[in-house]
Amino acid sequence: IPVRAPGGIRSLQLEAMVVRPGDGAAHPLLVLNHGSPRNSNDRSTMSPYRFWPQAVAFARRGWVVVAPMRRGYGSSQGEWAETYGSCQSPDYASAGRQGASDIAAVARYMSGQPYVSKGKWISVGHSAGAFATVALAADAPNDLAAAIAFSPGRGSTAPDEVCGEKQLVAAFAQYGRTSRVPLLWVAADNDHFFGPRLVPLLTTAFSGAGGNLTFVKTGAFSDDGHQLFTTASGL
C-alpha cells in the first residue's frame, strides 16, 4: 500500500494483507493493527498473515479487512517510527501518533478501492497497534466511526514490567482529552504486558480526561491474557 511519510514527499510501500467477502459487493473497511515485539530484532520477521484467522472472522461478518505492517515492521519500507526513547523519559504519546499516521494513511488508500463502501470505517488493534488506535481516535479522521483496542499500551520490557508507567498513564490522559470516537477497550485479567494493576490507571486516565470509553475485562486466558486476540483459539 503506498503511503506518504509524515512531513516528507517520498512515497513508501507498506506490506499488507487484504481479506474481504467474496460476493462482489462493496463492504465497510476495518483496519487491523499489529503489536510490537519486545525484541527489536523480531520486527523485520513480522508478517500480516499472523492475523489471518482474525481477518477471516471479520470478513465473514461483512468487513473488508486490511492488515498493514507499519513503517519498520515486516517488509514495509521506511524507518521504524514508533520509538518512545529511553525508559527514563519515554515519549509514548508521540510514538502512538506515529503509528496512528500509518493507520490513517492506509485507510485513505483503501477507502478509494471499489470493493470498499464509502462512509465510515473502524480501526482494531492489539497491544502497540491498539495504542496507535487510541492515538488515532484522539485525532480522528472525519470518517472514523469507532475503535477497538485489545490490551493497548507500550513499554513492556518483561512480564509484568513496564518502563515509565507514569508517562504511559499521562499519554492516555493526553489522548482522552481530545478523543470522542467510541472506543471499546478489552483486557484479560492475566495480561502480563499491561496487567490488572496498571490497566485501571490507564482507563481512568483516558476516560477521566473525556475519552469515550467502554471497558471490558475478561477472565484469565491461557498463560498470558495479552494473547487473547492474537491466538486463534481466543476468537
N, C-alpha and C positions, 0 to 999 in steps of 0.2 A: 504494500500500500504506500503510495507516495505521500509524504508529508513534508512540510517546510519546517526546518528547525527554528525554534523561537528566537526572534531577533536576528535571524540570518536570511540569506537569499538562496541558500543551497537547498535543493530538494533531496530528501533522504528516502530510502526504501525500507519499510518495516515489514518483517516477516509476519504472516497472519494466516489463520485458518478460517474459512467461512463454511458454516453448516446451515442449511435452510430447508424448509419444506419443499417437497418435490411436486407440488401441484401446479406450478407455473404461475401462481398468483403472487402479488406483492404482499409482503408482511412487515410488521414493525421491527425495528432494529434493537438488538441487545448487544452491547459491547462487554466482553468477558475478559477480566483483567487479572493477570497472574501476580504472584508474590515475588519476593526477592530472597535468595538463599543467604544463609549466614556466611557461607564461604564464598568470597568474591570469585574464586576460580570456577565456580559452578554456573555463573551467569551465562557464559558462552555455550554451555551444553544444553540450555533450556530449549524447549520446543512447545509450540502451541498445541501439539497433539496430546499433551498431557491432559488437556481439557476436553478431549473427545467425548467421554461419557456425559459430561455436564452440558456440552454444546448440543449433543443429540437430544438430551432430556428437554432442553428449552425449545429446540426446533420442533420437536413433536408436539409442543404446546403452542406452536404458531409463530415462533420468532425466527427472524434471520439473525444468526449469531456470528459475530466476528470476534475471534480471539487473537489480538495482536501481541507481538513481542515489542515492548517499548524500547527506546534507544538504549543500546548497550547490553541487550539481552538476546540470546539465541543468535540468529543470523541477521538481525536487524542492523542497519547502518547507524552511524553516529556514536559519539562517546557516551558512556554511562552518565546520565544527567541527574540521577536521584541521590547523589551523595549528600549526607547531612553533616559532614565534617567530623570533628572529634567527639568522643563521649563526654569530654569535659564541658563542651559548649556546642551541643548539636543544634542545627537549624532544621528542625523537622518540617516546619511549615513551608519553607522554600522547596525542600525536597519533594514534598507532596504535590506542590504546584507544578513541578517539572513533569511528574508522571501524569497529572491531570491534563497538561497541554497536549501530550501524545494521545490520550483518550479522546479529547475534543477533536483533534486533527483527523483521527481515524473515523470518528462519527461523521464529520463533514464530508469526507470522501465517500463513505458508504451510503450516506443519505442521497447521493446522486446516482446510485445504481438502480436500474429499472426494476429489480426484484425487491427493493425496499420501499415500503409505503411511506408517503410523505406525512410529516407531522412529528409526533413525539417519539422519543427513544429513551431507553434506560441504560444505566451503567451498573454492572455487577462485578464485584471484585473480591479477592481473597488476600488477606494479610497486607503486604505493601500495595497490592493492587486495590484493596479495599480502602486503604489510607488515601491513595491517589483519587479514588472515587469520592471520598468525603471531601477532599480538597476541590474536586470538580464541582460538587454540589455547593460549595461556598462561593464559587464564581461561575454560576451555572449558565451554560448556553440557553438561549430562549426556548429551544425545543427539547431540553432535558426534562422528562416527566417525573422521574423518580430514580432512586439509587438503592442498591442493596449491598451491604458491606458485611462480609463474613470475616470475623476476627481482625478488624483493622488495627494497624499500628506499624511502628518502625522501631529499630534499635535493639531487637532481641539478639543478644550475643551468645547465650547459652540457655538451657532450660531454666525457666523462671528467673532469668536475669535480663533486665532492660537498662541500657545506659541512658542517663539523662531523663529520668521519669518526669521530673518537674517540667522540663522543656516539652516533652511529649504531651503532657496534660495541657500546657499552655497552647500548643499547636491546635489541639481540638477545640479549646475555647476560642481561639482566633477564627477557626473555620465556622464555629457556631454563630458568631456574631453576624455573619452575612448569609448563612445557609437557610433557605426557606423551602427548598425542594424536599419532598417527603423522603426520609432516609430510614430504611429498615436495617438494623444492626443485629447480627446474630453471633452469639459467642457460646462456646461449650464450657461447662463447669470445670473441666480438667484441661483447659488450654494451657500449654507450657511455654508459649511465646508471650502472650498477654493474658495473664491469669485472673482469677476471680477477685484477687485483692486490688489489682490495678484497674480492671475494666470499669468498676463503678466510678472511679475518679475520672476516667476518660469520658464516660457517657454523661456524667453530671456536668463536667466542664463544657461539653458540647451543647447539651440541652439548656443548661443554665444561662448560656450566653445568647440563647434564642434559637438554636437549631431545631428543626422539625424532625423529631426522632421518635421512632418506635423501636424499643429494645426487646429482644427475645433471647433468653438464656435457656440453653438446652442442658440436659443431663450429660454426664460423662460419656465420651465417645472414644472407644478403643484405648490405646495407650496415651494418646495426646489429642485432645479435642481440637487442637489447631487444624487438624487434618479432616475435620468434619465435612467440609465442602469438597476437598480435593481427592478424597478417597471415594472410589465409585460406589462402594457399599454404603457410604454415608448418604447417598441420594434417597 
